[in-house]
C-alpha cells in the first residue's frame, strides 16, 4: 500500500561482543606467568594499590563510625543504669522480651515514669482500676488519666462521665509520677486491652489479666510467697472472669450461690482465713458492678459488698 524508505543501512557491519565485561590487564608486558604487579607492590610494601588504599580508607572510616556509635550506646547504658547482658543464643522474640523486661525493671528502680495504657468500653468499665490505683498509691506516686477515643460517637454514660470528672480534678504534671495509668474509653469488645510497652504490639486482654499485672506491681506482689495462696487467687480470678463477666445468666446465678455459701462458711473475704480483702475480692466487686448483679446479690454476698464499700478504697463517684 505504501512504500517507505529503509531506515537502516543493510551493508553496515554489526560488531558483536566477544566477552561480557572488559577489565584492564593486571599483567605488564613481558610478565606473563609472573605474579601480578599490584600483588608484588603490596607484598614489597613499596607502592600501595589505589584500589586497596580506597578500601583501607573506607574501612577506617567505618571503624571510626562504629566506635562513635559504641560511645553513644555506652552513654545511654549509663543514663539508664542498664548493665551489659550476658551473651546467649536466643531468638528475636526472646531478645525483645528480655530487653523490655530489663528496661521496665530499671525504670521502676530509678523512678522513671512508666505509662500503662488501658483501652476499655464505656459499657464495661474496669472498676478494679480504682481500688488498685489506691493501693499502688501507698507505695508510689500514681496518676490515673482518662481520655475519650475518636471512635466514641455517642455521649458517654453518666457513670463514666462521673468517673472522668473525678480524675480530671486530680490530674497534674505527668512527670511528677512514677506510674501513669492512661484509661482510654474506646468502642471495643467487652474485654479491656492493656498495653504496657511501646515495643510489645500484642496487648494484654481482659480485666482479669490487668488485675494480675497491677497486682505484681504491689509490694509484695500477689504471687510472691505461698504458691498455694497465689493459685487460689488465680482460680478465683478465672471463675469471676469466665462465669460472671462472660457467663450465661444460669452460670452467673450459680456462681453467686457458690460465693454466698463460701462467704457463709469461710469468712468475711474470698480467701479463707484472710483478714483483709485481696485481688479476688477486687475482681468480684468490679464484675458485680459491671454486670449489675450487685442489687440482686444473695445475703452474704450483699453483706460482703457492704463491708467493702465501707473502705475508702472502694469509694466511687458512681456509687455515691
Residue pairs with C-beta under 8 A, 6 or more apart in sequence:
26 36
26 37
26 38
27 34
27 36
27 37
28 37
31 37
35 43
38 49
38 51
38 52
41 47
41 48
41 49
42 48
42 49
42 52
76 82
77 83
77 84
80 103
80 106
80 110
81 106
81 109
81 110
82 102
82 103
82 106
85 98
85 99
85 102
90 98
96 199
96 200
97 200
99 199
100 197
100 199
100 200
104 114
104 196
104 197
106 112
107 113
107 114
108 114
108 178
108 217
111 178
112 178
113 174
113 175
113 177
113 178
113 179
113 180
114 178
114 179
114 180
115 174
115 180
115 182
116 179
116 180
116 181
116 182
116 194
116 195
116 196
116 213
117 182
117 184
117 194
117 195
118 126
118 129
118 181
118 182
118 183
118 184
118 192
118 193
118 194
118 195
118 210
119 149
119 184
119 186
119 188
119 192
119 193
119 194
119 195
119 203
120 126
120 183
120 184
120 185
120 186
120 188
120 192
120 193
121 185
121 186
121 187
121 188
121 189
121 190
121 192
122 152
122 156
122 157
122 160
122 185
123 157
124 190
124 191
124 192
124 245
124 290
125 159
125 160
125 163
125 289
125 290
126 192
126 207
126 210
126 286
127 285
127 286
127 289
127 290
127 316
128 207
128 210
128 211
128 282
128 283
128 285
128 286
129 144
129 181
129 183
129 210
129 214
130 144
130 163
130 314
130 316
131 282
131 285
131 313
131 314
132 211
132 214
132 215
132 282
133 142
133 144
133 181
134 312
134 313
135 218
135 313
136 142
136 179
136 214
136 217
136 218
139 218
139 219
140 178
140 179
141 176
141 177
141 178
141 179
142 177
142 178
142 179
142 180
142 181
143 170
143 171
143 172
143 174
143 176
143 177
143 179
143 180
143 181
144 167
144 170
144 180
144 181
144 183
145 167
145 171
145 174
145 180
145 181
145 182
145 183
146 163
146 164
146 167
146 168
146 183
146 184
146 185
147 182
147 183
147 184
147 185
148 156
148 164
148 184
148 185
149 184
149 185
149 186
149 187
151 186
151 187
152 185
152 186
152 187
156 164
156 185
158 318
159 318
160 185
162 317
162 318
163 316
163 317
163 318
164 185
165 317
166 317
174 180
179 217
190 245
190 246
191 205
191 206
191 207
192 205
192 206
192 207
192 210
193 203
193 204
193 205
194 203
194 204
194 205
194 209
194 210
194 213
195 203
195 204
196 204
196 213
204 210
204 213
206 241
207 241
207 245
207 283
207 286
207 287
208 237
208 238
208 240
208 241
208 283
211 237
211 279
211 282
211 283
212 222
212 223
212 234
212 237
212 279
215 221
215 222
215 223
215 279
216 222
216 223
222 230
222 233
222 278
222 279
223 230
223 233
224 230
229 271
232 271
232 280
233 271
233 278
233 279
233 280
236 270
236 271
236 280
236 283
236 284
237 279
237 280
237 283
239 255
240 255
240 280
240 283
240 284
240 287
241 283
241 287
243 251
243 252
243 254
243 255
244 251
244 252
244 255
244 284
244 287
244 288
244 291
244 293
245 287
245 290
245 291
247 255
252 291
252 293
256 293
256 297
256 298
256 301
257 298
259 270
259 284
259 298
259 300
259 301
260 297
260 298
260 299
260 300
260 301
261 300
262 270
263 269
263 270
263 300
263 301
263 303
263 304
264 300
266 272
266 273
267 273
267 274
268 304
268 307
269 275
269 276
269 277
269 278
269 280
269 281
269 304
270 278
270 280
270 281
270 284
271 278
271 280
277 308
277 311
277 313
281 304
281 308
285 305
285 308
285 314
288 294
288 297
288 301
288 305
289 318
289 319
294 302
294 305
297 305
308 314
309 315
309 319
